Every structure is written in structure tokens, then in C-alpha cells.
Amino acid sequence: MSGMTTASIASYATIAAAVASTAVAAGSAIQQSNAASASAKYNSQVQENNARMAKQNAEYTAAQGEQNVAALGAENRAKIADTLTNEGAGGVDVNSGSFVGIRQSEAKLGMLNALNARSQAVRQSYGYQTEASSNMDKASLSRSEGKNAIKAGRVEAGGAILSGASNMARYSDILMKDDPIKMTGSDAEYSMAQDVIMGT
């Protein structure tokens, strides 16, 4: 290797640096894509959990709403019975005049309260169902992002390798034009130079 010049050694060093840079860039692209994929997977799991909780809340709210409606119905019936008892205690005919109207008004008011309670429960339940659906959509999107991150990382790593290969080819062409090893005629040294250039 006595025929190697400083310029030739620098060229080999440049090729070695290009190989190392290519390896680092490709590895970094893969590592970043794996991290992005893991993050997306975690996000999708969180969103699926949120969707399950929202669905449970929807079921609970609907059931609680029906219990409230039943309780209001029982309360209204008790109120009408109290009214009837109070009217009867006065010794009047409870099935005539304004007494009937009073109990009908109480019944209608009680029914309205029950309908309002049911409507409120349905609205809340629907809100939770919508939240559950939205979270499932987000989870699906996060899973897609994770898959795409892996693909993008592979493409980026492939691009880094192709770019590095292009640089190494350019450096090796320059080196081979003015390579003192090649000019010495030593086949062994020339073969060694090719191994360094090719990274083998």
C-alpha cells in the first residue's frame, strides 16, 4: 500500500463516512417509524378504551333515565292519590266538578315530567353513543397512522440507502480514475480497495 497518496486515503475515508452516514440515516428512519407506530398503537388503545367507557355511560344513562321515569310515575300516582284522599275527606263528590280536573292536571303534569326525564336521558345517552362512535373512528385512524408510519419509515430508509449508494458510486468512480493502488498493478491491493468501496 506504499503507493497510496493522502488524497486516495481521504477518498477512502469519505466513502467510509458515506457508508456510515447511510447506515445511520436508514436506521434512524426505521427507529422513528417504529416509535411513531408504537405511539399510534397506544393512542388507538386509549381511544378504544374511551369508546368502551362512553358506550357504558350511554347504557347507564338510558337505564337511569328509565328508572327516573318509573320513579316520577310512582310519585305522580301517589300525589294524585293524596289529592283524591284530601278531596274525599271533605265529604264531597270527588268524581264531579273541578276535582276531576285537578287530578287530570296533576296526571298530565306528572306525565310531562316523566317525558322530560326520558327525553333528557335519551339526549345524554345519544351524546355518549356519539362519543363512543367518534372514539372508535379515531382509534381506526390511529391504527392506520401506525401502519403508514412503518411504510413511510421503510420508504425513507430505502431512500437513504439509495442516496448513499449513489454517493458511494460517485466517490468510487472518482477514486478509480486516479487510484494509486490500481496503478501499482497489485491485484490484491486493488481487490482490497474494491472491498472497502463496496463495504464488504
Secondary structure, DSSP 8 states (H G I E B T S, - for coil): -TT--HHHHHHHHHHHHHHHHHHHHHHHHHHHHHHHHHHHHHHHHHHHHHHHHHHHHHHHHHHHHHHHHHHHHHHHHHHHHHHHHHHHHTTS-TTSTHHHHHHHHHHHHHHHHHHHHHHHHHHHHHHHHHHHHHHHHHHHHHHHHHHHHHHHHHHHHHHHHHHHHHHHHHHHHHHHHT-HHHHHT-HHHHHHHHHHHHT-
